[in-house]
Amino acid sequence: MTIDDLKAQNLILFEVISGSRAFGLATETSDTDITDTDIKGVFYLPRDKFYGLEYIPQISNETNDIVYYELGRFVELLLKNNPNILEVLASVPDCILY
């Protein structure tokens, strides 16, 4: 499964801009546009993959600048107080894409 699959199948539940752009800390060498910006999100797996032998905890691009966590994995990381997940939950409204 890829990020394009998530979008084509409408599996994304939540999507935010994260990292330096979200905190107003971007510099001249930071990502230049939305396509290069750090993005984090939450998705759900289709029933056949969730109950089958194809569980996918997260999907990311080649550079890991864009990462989507499966809902169960997101909650698991939240329970461990993972800073990346807490950052997603603390996103300001203008950084929420979906």
C-alpha positions in Angstrom: 0.0 0.0 0.0 1.2 3.5 -0.8 0.2 7.0 0.1 -1.5 7.3 -3.3 -3.6 4.2 -2.4 -4.7 5.8 0.9 -5.8 8.9 -0.9 -7.5 7.0 -3.8 -9.4 4.8 -1.4 -10.3 7.6 1.0 -8.7 5.9 3.9 -7.1 9.0 5.5 -8.8 10.1 8.7 -6.6 13.0 9.7 -3.7 14.9 8.1 -1.5 17.7 9.4 1.5 19.8 8.6 4.2 19.0 11.1 7.8 20.0 11.8 9.4 23.4 11.3 6.6 24.8 9.2 4.0 23.9 11.9 5.9 25.8 14.6 6.9 28.8 12.5 10.5 27.8 12.6 11.1 27.2 8.9 14.4 28.7 7.6 15.7 29.3 4.1 16.9 25.8 4.0 13.7 24.3 5.2 11.2 22.5 2.9 10.1 25.0 0.2 6.5 24.1 -0.5 3.6 21.9 0.7 4.8 19.0 -1.5 8.1 18.8 0.5 6.7 19.7 3.9 6.6 17.2 6.7 3.1 15.7 6.9 1.8 13.3 9.4 -1.6 11.6 9.4 -3.8 8.8 10.5 -5.5 6.2 8.3 -7.6 3.1 8.7 -7.0 -0.2 6.9 -9.7 -1.8 4.7 -11.4 -4.7 6.5 -9.8 -7.4 4.4 -6.3 -6.1 5.2 -7.0 -5.4 8.9 -8.4 -8.9 9.5 -6.1 -10.6 7.1 -2.4 -11.3 7.3 -1.5 -7.9 5.7 -1.5 -5.5 8.7 0.3 -2.3 7.8 1.2 -0.2 10.9 2.4 2.9 8.9 3.0 4.1 5.4 5.5 6.7 4.4 7.3 8.2 1.4 10.9 7.4 0.6 12.3 10.3 2.7 9.9 9.7 5.7 8.8 13.4 5.3 5.2 12.1 4.9 4.1 9.5 7.4 0.6 8.0 7.9 -0.1 5.8 11.0 -2.7 3.1 11.0 -5.3 4.1 13.7 -4.4 1.3 16.1 -0.7 2.1 15.8 -1.5 5.8 16.3 -3.3 4.9 19.6 -0.5 2.6 20.6 2.1 5.3 20.1 -0.2 7.8 21.9 -0.3 5.6 24.9 3.5 5.6 25.0 3.5 9.4 24.9 5.4 9.4 21.6 6.4 13.0 20.9 5.6 12.7 17.1 2.1 11.6 17.9 1.6 14.3 20.6 2.7 16.9 18.0 0.0 15.6 15.7 -2.6 16.0 18.4 -1.4 19.5 19.3 -1.6 20.8 15.7 -3.0 24.3 15.4 -6.1 24.6 13.1 -4.3 26.2 10.2 -1.9 23.2 10.0 -4.7 20.7 9.7 -5.1 19.7 6.1 -7.8 17.1 6.5 
